[in-house]
Amino acid sequence: MRAHRGLLAALLGLLLAVSGCTSFSDTLGSRAPSSATPSGAASSAAPVKPVQWNDCTQQIKPLVAGQPGSDRNVSYQCGRLEVPISYSDPGGASLPLFLVKVVLAGQTNRIGSLVINPGGPGASGADAAIGLGLTMPEDVLRRFDLVGFDPRGVGLSTPVECIPDQTKAELEAAEPRPVTGAQLDAAFALTRKVADGCAKKYGDALGAFSTVATARDMDRLRQAVGDQKLTYLGYSYGTTLGSTYAELFPGHIRALVLDGVVDPDSTPKADAESTAASLEKGFDAFAANCTGLAAGCPVGSDPRKAVDDLVTTADKSPIPSSKQGETRKATAGIVLTGVLAALYDTSSWPRLAQALATAQKGDSQGLFSLADDYSGRLQNGTYSNLMDANIAINCADTKQTTGESEVRGLAADWNKKYPLFGAGAAVGLYGCTPWKAPRTPLPKRSAVDAPAPILVVGNTGDPVTPYQGAQNMARDLGDDVLLTWQGQGHTSYPKTACVSSAVNAYLIDLTPPQSGQSCPASG
């Protein structure tokens, strides 16, 4: 699950010198860890030193120029935090995490730092903090520094890089609805190719990217920024990270907002199916919005049929792009990845409608733009490490696997139930089956010892993390506070005044909304 994309490509170029970024393989080679295998057991690590911040406003300001909110008087500071590669060997090799702090001029009665995680797993927290610095209610910015960190293995934090760009291009363009024997064989082979390549490059060190380890990193970050207790805002996968932190460090919580919740109780199979179902509903919401436009829907009166027709066309004859220098042609995989990317936020619906209409005329430029944003493809044709980090973290977090035979059956069944996204969701269950690395399963989330209430935010129209997950999370955390938004798109804050007011009051004054409060779609 991905969120808050857009700045990382530029950050990778302009902030490389500031961060001193090295890859995880470079770190392993230069530091020769005695053990890179993580452990869920608590161990004492070296004392945490305060972050040494360096002003990087001049590097970041040009990246956000012209965007809404870019006229805010904010400054940016960049820093690093050393964390143990393995918490079972806290005195052994370490790796640096990349941090960005956003500070609004004229802060008064500062409370501390608000730590951000945008999801993925694999999305950049530094990118998210910069983006939220433009959109976060100023009432919050006047009281908190925003601190985004790229989790271990992500972005500029010693990135894991084990999937070649060519293979990423294959993944992006792959058959999105594999149901035939040949299509499924190809999908399984590509998954094994990824797993084998990563295992060959990193071996057991891949196990270092678990969420449990990142939660321990986050507690060191809390100490390094000088906060006695953590104030945290996590989106999507960030709710998994935040709830894991709450389970490991319940007494260290000041305030936690978990928005767009990944269901903590669902099995991988049930989660994949519910997400496929929600994505179908999300597409139907887009289609209804499009056909309800006064000017008419650019793709015609039946957007679902239009997408089906484009998938069929692209499967037989990939669609060229009019973008200067673009040599790729859009496969069926690019078409559906572009559709999927746009369902994350209703603000992308007009862009999707236009991209589909343009593709109907034989130009795939708009679909490539959407698909590339989702897949982490940069303007220069290379890819970020979003895919690498996503699979490394997901597979480090679970011991559950799904065999080929079961996937074949589910692909056939779900393709009928969820015709756009079902077969792809089924094949996704195979992703960690051939993965060769130690696993550190997520803990059961209860956090019953947490002294402060935790705010869970759920969106009834979320196409990526179904609302049931928010209900389950609130219950599992000891009947913590559930705020519901009757909206569309992935995540909720700060999209409406009702949601923003409730979350702001909780973050600033520790006053949670009444449990069960519901906010309308707008207003």
Secondary structure, DSSP 8 states (H G I E B T S, - for coil): ---S-SSHHHHHHHSHHHHT---HHHHHHHH--S-----SS----S-------EE-HHHHHHHHTTSTTTTS-EEEEEEEEEEES-TTSTTS-EEEEEEEEEEETT--S--EEEEEE--TTT--HHHHHHHHHHHS-HHHHTTEEEEEE--TTSTTSS----S-HHHHHHHHHS-SS--SHHHHHHHHHHHHHHHHHHHHHHGGGGGGG-HHHHHHHHHHHHHHTT-SSEEEEEETHHHHHHHHHHHH-GGGEEEEEEES---SS--HHHHHHHHHHHHHHHHHHHHHHHHTSTT--TT-S-HHHHHHHHHHHHHHS-EE--STT---EE-HHHHHHHHHHHTT-GGGHHHHHHHHHHHHTT--HHHHHHHHHHHTB-TTS-B-SHHHHHHHHHHHT------HHHHHHHHHHHHHHSTTTHHHHHHHTTTTTT--S----------TT-SS--EEEEEEE-SSS-HHHHHHHHHHTTS-EEEEEEEESS--TTSSHHHHHHHHHHHHH-----TT-EE-S--
